[in-house]
Amino acid sequence: MEGNYYPLLKWILAAPLAGFLLNGLLGKKFLGEKAGGIAGSLAILVSFLFAALSFSDLLNLPPEHRLLRDTLFNWISAGTFTVDAAFRFDPLSAVMALIVTGVSFLIHVYSTGYMKADAGYNRYFAYLNLFVFFMLTLVLADNPLVMFVGWEGVGLCSYLLIGFWYEDPEKAAAGKKAFITNRVGDAGFLLGLMLLSALLAANNVVGLDFETLKASASLLTGYSFFGVGAATLICLLLFFGATGKSAQFPLYVWLPDAMAGPTPVSALIHAATMVTAGVYMLARLSFLYELAPRALEVVLLVGCFTAFFAAVIGLVQKDIKKVLAYSTVSQLGYMFMAAGAGAYAASVFHLATHAFFKALLFLGAGSVIHGMSGEQDLSKMGGLKKEMPFTFLLVAAGWLAIAGVPGLSGFYSKDLILEKVFEHGGRFVWAIGVLTAGLTAFYTTRLFVLAFLRTKRGHGHAHESPLSMTLPMAALALLAVGGGFFLKERLFIFLDPAFVAPEHTHEAARLMMISVAAGVAGIATAFFLTLPGPAAAMKAALPRAHALVFNKFYVDELYGLLIIKPLRYAADKVLFALVDAGLIDGLLVNGTAKASYSAGKALARVQGGRLDMYALVFALGVAAMLFWII
């Protein structure tokens, strides 16, 4: 296999794993609250430093040889089939590792203030460290089976963190919903992997590392199932897994409910870790998707629909975290639109900028909730500009970045995606993308105005958050403001040495002006409609439409009626009543017991205590044996 052996890679993962073990095993009893938070944060900082050192060594290699490998041991060996527990550090892995560890470190530091005095403080940091460990396993994996370990691991940790306050039934239910929904998508992902490995094994390809897969992918073109090419089917199955992890339609429903967890968890899941897994997977396996243009069309259309649909729902939500949750679903749709248009680098670019401004917005929302003693309802906020001035300025940076204001990070990545979609995805999809950009500017402006600028609404005095919370937000604000400009060319050259920066043609300038105009229109409309008079008039004029959107188009209720209720009925009436109670308990368990009891009772009747009867039975038995033998 190509690539330079590099033993430092394992330490990128070992640090958060050590943090998990420290807090998980020693816990509050031995470490104490303060030491547990410091240990958890330092573990991620060490991981970031090892990632930065590996990145530096990667840059010193010629562009065509930028691949570092670290093999721990042979994991699976069955005949000629073999899979190593191995990790890789190439440009794509490097970008992801730096984002995951960098943003996660800031969230860990923020959490030391936000979660202070919580009864589960050490358990929280143990889960948080484990989450980062599995996410790094996913992005550093050298083959799809190791990737799947990380893929399942982040699903487990999302369940633990979303349902962190499990004493509350609603929060526990949200954790279970995330876990089960992701299992549905993961089944598709696993089927895709099995089909991929089976077809390659049929062609005597026994290695599953990504370099071998890339070299052998063309072998899939000779197979089809029911008229569907094997490459297309595999890519669709893998993408179905991505719709679960990255919250795309139809498996997006878990993500808004994930707001039940602590707010830093929302920032971690929504910005730097779990939800980006599907986008990363598409970029990593882009060589497969290039063989399946039909699958790419599906990715493009699903991403387009999800981006628009989630943006519409976000327009009228009252919970400050729910607005940001649907914003995440929508922005992930943008990333899949870019991937579906074949612009994988643009997709990763938006992944990076989104990590900056969305982590900032979630931490800003957490600062507001902390300052208002747990209040999350936007209708009960207002006037926080004066009471929380630092949070106001920092959230303003995130708001302007996601709204696509020129010069800020969101502008560069969003504009590039729309340009690529216009070139390769068609004008209709591009138009929906532009409309979604306007809606994004609207709902984020509405959130900002209702929380900070509108007249104070009935809450007590809010207080500014401590430095442990505002300093990480300040670092993210710098990235949200300047990260896009810094990365807009460097990232593409690093990801693909053959990349040629697009020329700023008249057509590109025209497209940029249209997208900026959509953002400005969204901002202006939000300022107007958040005024008391226009807001009430709009709600009164369209009550049914408002109710439909506010209730998220009743998708959860529809799933409950069409899927959950029939499955529950089948479980109760068929599986339990017929199979469990009837067959297993009734026939096999209770039936066997009854048969044994009846047989024993019948045999007991011949045990009368008369020796002559015993001698007669004994003699008859001996006679029968002799007769059988003779």
Secondary structure, 3 states (H helix, E strand, C coil): CCCEECCCHHHHHHHHHHHHHHHHHHHHHHCCHHHHHHHHHHHHHHHHHHHHHHHHHHHCCCHHHCCEEEEEEEEEEECCEEEEEEEEECHHHHHHHHHHHHHHHHHHHHHHHHCCCCCCHHHHHHHHHHHHHHHHHHHHECCHHHHHHHHHHHHHHHHHHHCCCCCCHHHHHHHHHHHHHHHHHHHHHHHHHHHHHHHHHHCCCCCCCHHHHHHHHHHHHHCEECCEEHHHHHHHHHHHHHHHHCCCCCCCCHHHHHHHCCHHHHHHHHHHCHHHHHHHHHHHCHHHHCCCHHHHHHHHHHHHHHHHHHHHHHCCCCEHHHHHHHHHHHHHHHHHHHHHCCCHHHHHHHHHHHHHHHHHHHHHHHHHHHHCCCCCEHHHCCCHHHHCHHHHHHHHHHHHHHCCCCCCHHHHHHHHHHHHHHHHCCHHHHHHHHHHHHHHHHHHHHHHHHHHHCCCCCCCCCCCCCHHHHHHHHHHHHHHHHHHHHHHHHHHHHHCCCCCCCCCCHHHHHHHHHHHHHHHHHHHHHHHHCCHHHHHHHHHHCHHHHHHHHCHHHHHHHHHHHHHHHHHHHHHHHHHHHHHHHHHHHHHHHHHHHHHHHHHHHHHCCCCCCHHHHHHHHHHHHHHHHHHHC
